[in-house]
Structure formats: structure tokens, C-alpha cells
């Protein structure tokens, strides 16, 4: 079930307090992203999977006559322009 606005605000406040003094965002990138997406009640993995799926759908829309095999075969990838 989606989180309510008040729950998101509470989680965002906790998140911002937790990360306020962090000096090494690069070293803590995965933890930061996990915490950030948790503010909204979603997992980073779910977001990544959805982004990858959207990429496949976008490629299919851009090249409707190509098969998935064509789109991923280095010898038959259609030109982008």
C-alpha cells in the first residue's frame, strides 16, 4: 500500500537528519540510495528493474521492426540516427 504524505514527510525528515553530516557520499552511495528510496516506500532494486524494463520498451518503440535479438546483437543493432 502506498505511503501517506505524512509518513513520507516523517521518513524524509529522518533521512535528512541521518545524512546531514555525511562527508563521503561516494563511499556511501548504495546506503544513501537505499535510504532515499525508502523515504517513498520503494526499494532501489525495484526502481532499477522498472528503469531497465522501461529502457527495453523505449528501444522497442524506437525500432518497432527490430526483434529483441536484433537490439542486443552487436552485429545487428540498428543505428540510432
LUMKOLTOR-887750 format. One record per atom (N, C-alpha, C): atom name; x, y negated, z; residue number from 1; residue in three letters. Coordinates in Angstrom, 3 decimals, always signed. Layout:
  site         u         v         w  pos  code
    CA         X         Y         Z  NUM   ALA
...
***
This chain:
  site         u         v         w  pos  code
     N    +0.846    +1.176    +0.000    1   UNK
    CA    +0.000    +0.000    +0.000    1   UNK
     C    +0.895    -1.244    +0.000    1   UNK
     N    +0.561    -2.237    -0.831    2   UNK
    CA    +1.370    -3.454    -0.878    2   UNK
     C    +1.381    -4.188    +0.462    2   UNK
     N    +2.486    -4.849    +0.718    3   UNK
    CA    +2.610    -5.620    +1.953    3   UNK
     C    +1.813    -6.915    +1.848    3   UNK
     N    +1.301    -7.357    +2.984    4   UNK
    CA    +0.616    -8.636    +3.027    4   UNK
     C    +1.621    -9.781    +3.061    4   UNK
     N    +1.154   -10.981    +2.751    5   UNK
    CA    +2.021   -12.150    +2.706    5   UNK
     C    +2.726   -12.394    +4.046    5   UNK
     N    +2.019   -12.238    +5.155    6   UNK
    CA    +2.643   -12.464    +6.467    6   UNK
     C    +3.752   -11.454    +6.754    6   UNK
     N    +3.551   -10.217    +6.360    7   UNK
    CA    +4.586    -9.195    +6.550    7   UNK
     C    +5.815    -9.524    +5.707    7   UNK
     N    +5.596    -9.949    +4.469    8   UNK
    CA    +6.720   -10.326    +3.606    8   UNK
     C    +7.479   -11.504    +4.212    8   UNK
     N    +6.755   -12.508    +4.708    9   UNK
    CA    +7.418   -13.661    +5.333    9   UNK
     C    +8.230   -13.236    +6.547    9   UNK
     N    +7.678   -12.364    +7.377   10   UNK
    CA    +8.407   -11.881    +8.559   10   UNK
     C    +9.665   -11.120    +8.150   10   UNK
     N    +9.540   -10.259    +7.160   11   UNK
    CA   +10.693    -9.493    +6.689   11   UNK
     C   +11.751   -10.419    +6.074   11   UNK
     N   +11.298   -11.422    +5.330   12   UNK
    CA   +12.237   -12.369    +4.713   12   UNK
     C   +12.996   -13.152    +5.775   12   UNK
     N   +12.321   -13.540    +6.813   13   UNK
    CA   +12.975   -14.273    +7.901   13   UNK
     C   +14.019   -13.398    +8.593   13   UNK
     N   +13.662   -12.143    +8.885   14   UNK
    CA   +14.625   -11.216    +9.490   14   UNK
     C   +15.826   -10.998    +8.567   14   UNK
     N   +15.546   -10.827    +7.292   15   UNK
    CA   +16.601   -10.614    +6.311   15   UNK
     C   +17.547   -11.818    +6.261   15   UNK
     N   +16.990   -13.008    +6.206   16   UNK
    CA   +17.835   -14.200    +6.120   16   UNK
     C   +18.677   -14.380    +7.374   16   UNK
     N   +18.125   -14.053    +8.516   17   UNK
    CA   +18.902   -14.144    +9.759   17   UNK
     C   +20.022   -13.103    +9.781   17   UNK
     N   +19.709   -11.907    +9.310   18   UNK
    CA   +20.697   -10.830    +9.300   18   UNK
     C   +21.879   -11.167    +8.393   18   UNK
     N   +21.629   -11.830    +7.289   19   UNK
    CA   +22.674   -12.104    +6.306   19   UNK
     C   +23.239   -13.519    +6.381   19   UNK
     N   +22.786   -14.310    +7.323   20   UNK
    CA   +23.194   -15.714    +7.402   20   UNK
     C   +24.699   -15.907    +7.510   20   UNK
     N   +25.385   -15.050    +8.237   21   UNK
    CA   +26.814   -15.225    +8.468   21   UNK
     C   +27.690   -14.298    +7.638   21   UNK
     N   +27.113   -13.591    +6.702   22   UNK
    CA   +27.890   -12.652    +5.880   22   UNK
     C   +28.819   -13.429    +4.954   22   UNK
     N   +30.072   -13.052    +4.957   23   UNK
    CA   +31.066   -13.754    +4.141   23   UNK
     C   +31.503   -12.945    +2.926   23   UNK
     N   +31.157   -11.678    +2.884   24   UNK
    CA   +31.628   -10.830    +1.794   24   UNK
     C   +30.454   -10.164    +1.090   24   UNK
     N   +29.705   -10.964    +0.319   25   UNK
    CA   +28.539   -10.423    -0.377   25   UNK
     C   +28.926    -9.310    -1.351   25   UNK
     N   +30.080    -9.466    -1.994   26   UNK
    CA   +30.505    -8.457    -2.966   26   UNK
     C   +30.713    -7.102    -2.295   26   UNK
     N   +31.367    -7.097    -1.156   27   UNK
    CA   +31.634    -5.840    -0.446   27   UNK
     C   +30.345    -5.232    +0.106   27   UNK
     N   +29.378    -6.056    +0.371   28   UNK
    CA   +28.119    -5.594    +0.962   28   UNK
     C   +26.969    -5.617    -0.042   28   UNK
     N   +27.287    -5.614    -1.336   29   UNK
    CA   +26.266    -5.795    -2.372   29   UNK
     C   +25.129    -4.773    -2.277   29   UNK
     N   +25.462    -3.499    -2.117   30   UNK
    CA   +24.403    -2.486    -2.071   30   UNK
     C   +23.516    -2.665    -0.849   30   UNK
     N   +24.132    -2.927    +0.297   31   UNK
    CA   +23.337    -3.143    +1.510   31   UNK
     C   +22.466    -4.380    +1.372   31   UNK
     N   +23.036    -5.433    +0.784   32   UNK
    CA   +22.277    -6.668    +0.584   32   UNK
     C   +21.056    -6.408    -0.300   32   UNK
     N   +21.277    -5.736    -1.433   33   UNK
    CA   +20.158    -5.475    -2.343   33   UNK
     C   +19.118    -4.558    -1.715   33   UNK
     N   +19.561    -3.550    -0.980   34   UNK
    CA   +18.610    -2.679    -0.290   34   UNK
     C   +17.744    -3.491    +0.660   34   UNK
     N   +18.374    -4.363    +1.446   35   UNK
    CA   +17.635    -5.200    +2.385   35   UNK
     C   +16.721    -6.182    +1.688   35   UNK
     N   +17.207    -6.770    +0.597   36   UNK
    CA   +16.398    -7.737    -0.144   36   UNK
     C   +15.130    -7.094    -0.690   36   UNK
     N   +15.268    -5.952    -1.353   37   UNK
    CA   +14.089    -5.298    -1.906   37   UNK
     C   +13.160    -4.780    -0.803   37   UNK
     N   +13.731    -4.438    +0.342   38   UNK
    CA   +12.906    -4.001    +1.466   38   UNK
     C   +11.992    -5.127    +1.953   38   UNK
     N   +12.420    -6.364    +1.791   39   UNK
    CA   +11.561    -7.506    +2.164   39   UNK
     C   +10.206    -7.367    +1.480   39   UNK
     N   +10.207    -6.881    +0.249   40   UNK
    CA    +8.976    -6.766    -0.537   40   UNK
     C    +8.364    -5.369    -0.496   40   UNK
     N    +9.003    -4.481    +0.277   41   UNK
    CA    +8.451    -3.141    +0.440   41   UNK
     C    +8.721    -2.214    -0.731   41   UNK
     N    +9.779    -2.482    -1.502   42   UNK
    CA   +10.134    -1.598    -2.607   42   UNK
     C   +11.589    -1.171    -2.456   42   UNK
     N   +11.926    -0.041    -3.036   43   UNK
    CA   +13.306    +0.438    -2.951   43   UNK
     C   +14.096    -0.051    -4.164   43   UNK
     N   +15.383    -0.240    -3.980   44   UNK
    CA   +16.263    -0.643    -5.081   44   UNK
     C   +16.248    +0.410    -6.174   44   UNK
     N   +16.208    +1.659    -5.783   45   UNK
    CA   +16.178    +2.755    -6.764   45   UNK
     C   +14.928    +2.665    -7.632   45   UNK
     N   +13.792    +2.370    -7.019   46   UNK
    CA   +12.553    +2.254    -7.787   46   UNK
     C   +12.648    +1.109    -8.789   46   UNK
     N   +13.203    -0.006    -8.357   47   UNK
    CA   +13.356    -1.151    -9.249   47   UNK
     C   +14.276    -0.790   -10.412   47   UNK
     N   +15.377    -0.103   -10.114   48   UNK
    CA   +16.324    +0.289   -11.160   48   UNK
     C   +15.663    +1.230   -12.158   48   UNK
     N   +14.910    +2.189   -11.670   49   UNK
    CA   +14.218    +3.142   -12.558   49   UNK
     C   +13.217    +2.405   -13.428   49   UNK
     N   +12.474    +1.466   -12.838   50   UNK
    CA   +11.488    +0.719   -13.616   50   UNK
     C   +12.173    -0.160   -14.663   50   UNK
     N   +13.317    -0.745   -14.310   51   UNK
    CA   +14.056    -1.572   -15.271   51   UNK
     C   +14.571    -0.714   -16.421   51   UNK
     N   +15.074    +0.471   -16.115   52   UNK
    CA   +15.563    +1.374   -17.165   52   UNK
     C   +14.417    +1.809   -18.073   52   UNK
     N   +13.282    +2.129   -17.468   53   UNK
    CA   +12.121    +2.528   -18.266   53   UNK
     C   +11.666    +1.386   -19.167   53   UNK
     N   +11.696    +0.168   -18.647   54   UNK
    CA   +11.307    -0.982   -19.460   54   UNK
     C   +12.279    -1.175   -20.615   54   UNK
     N   +13.559    -0.913   -20.376   55   UNK
    CA   +14.552    -1.009   -21.439   55   UNK
     C   +14.262    -0.042   -22.578   55   UNK
     N   +13.860    +1.173   -22.230   56   UNK
    CA   +13.502    +2.154   -23.251   56   UNK
     C   +12.283    +1.675   -24.033   56   UNK
     N   +11.278    +1.176   -23.326   57   UNK
    CA   +10.076    +0.680   -24.002   57   UNK
     C   +10.395    -0.499   -24.906   57   UNK
     N   +11.276    -1.392   -24.450   58   UNK
    CA   +11.668    -2.541   -25.264   58   UNK
     C   +12.395    -2.093   -26.527   58   UNK
     N   +13.296    -1.116   -26.387   59   UNK
    CA   +14.026    -0.601   -27.548   59   UNK
     C   +13.060    +0.052   -28.532   59   UNK
     N   +12.118    +0.796   -28.026   60   UNK
    CA   +11.126    +1.440   -28.899   60   UNK
     C   +10.306    +0.394   -29.637   60   UNK
     N    +9.956    -0.696   -28.961   61   UNK
    CA    +9.169    -1.749   -29.604   61   UNK
     C    +9.991    -2.472   -30.668   61   UNK
     N   +11.276    -2.650   -30.417   62   UNK
    CA   +12.143    -3.358   -31.351   62   UNK
     C   +12.420    -2.523   -32.598   62   UNK
     N   +12.463    -1.205   -32.435   63   UNK
    CA   +12.762    -0.289   -33.543   63   UNK
     C   +11.682    +0.799   -33.597   63   UNK
     N   +10.472    +0.450   -33.994   64   UNK
    CA    +9.358    +1.414   -33.917   64   UNK
     C    +9.523    +2.641   -34.820   64   UNK
     N   +10.346    +2.533   -35.867   65   UNK
    CA   +10.515    +3.673   -36.765   65   UNK
     C   +11.657    +4.598   -36.356   65   UNK
     N   +12.445    +4.188   -35.355   66   UNK
    CA   +13.575    +4.996   -34.900   66   UNK
     C   +13.105    +5.990   -33.835   66   UNK
     N   +13.731    +7.153   -33.832   67   UNK
    CA   +13.460    +8.126   -32.770   67   UNK
     C   +14.351    +7.795   -31.575   67   UNK
     N   +14.051    +8.364   -30.422   68   UNK
    CA   +14.930    +8.166   -29.265   68   UNK
     C   +16.323    +8.694   -29.563   68   UNK
     N   +16.408    +9.788   -30.310   69   UNK
    CA   +17.717   +10.322   -30.682   69   UNK
     C   +18.500    +9.291   -31.498   69   UNK
     N   +17.823    +8.595   -32.427   70   UNK
    CA   +18.485    +7.550   -33.214   70   UNK
     C   +18.978    +6.415   -32.328   70   UNK
     N   +18.171    +6.062   -31.343   71   UNK
    CA   +18.511    +4.915   -30.494   71   UNK
     C   +19.693    +5.194   -29.576   71   UNK
     N   +19.968    +6.454   -29.290   72   UNK
    CA   +21.057    +6.782   -28.368   72   UNK
     C   +22.243    +7.470   -29.038   72   UNK
     N   +22.150    +7.735   -30.336   73   UNK
    CA   +23.252    +8.357   -31.069   73   UNK
     C   +24.161    +7.253   -31.602   73   UNK
     N   +25.438    +7.226   -31.171   74   UNK
    CA   +26.334    +6.153   -31.612   74   UNK
     C   +26.474    +6.059   -33.133   74   UNK
     N   +26.209    +7.147   -33.833   75   UNK
    CA   +26.350    +7.139   -35.295   75   UNK
     C   +25.107    +6.647   -36.007   75   UNK
     N   +23.976    +6.571   -35.290   76   UNK
    CA   +22.738    +6.166   -35.963   76   UNK
     C   +21.976    +5.054   -35.263   76   UNK
     N   +22.616    +4.391   -34.316   77   UNK
    CA   +21.941    +3.276   -33.630   77   UNK
     C   +21.619    +2.201   -34.653   77   UNK
     N   +20.374    +1.760   -34.723   78   UNK
    CA   +20.042    +0.709   -35.673   78   UNK
     C   +20.681    -0.616   -35.275   78   UNK
     N   +21.017    -1.465   -36.258   79   UNK
    CA   +21.599    -2.764   -35.917   79   UNK
     C   +20.588    -3.631   -35.177   79   UNK
     N   +21.078    -4.496   -34.299   80   UNK
    CA   +20.186    -5.359   -33.511   80   UNK
     C   +19.749    -6.596   -34.281   80   UNK
     N   +20.404    -6.917   -35.351   81   UNK
    CA   +20.007    -8.103   -36.128   81   UNK
     C   +20.023    -7.824   -37.599   81   UNK
***
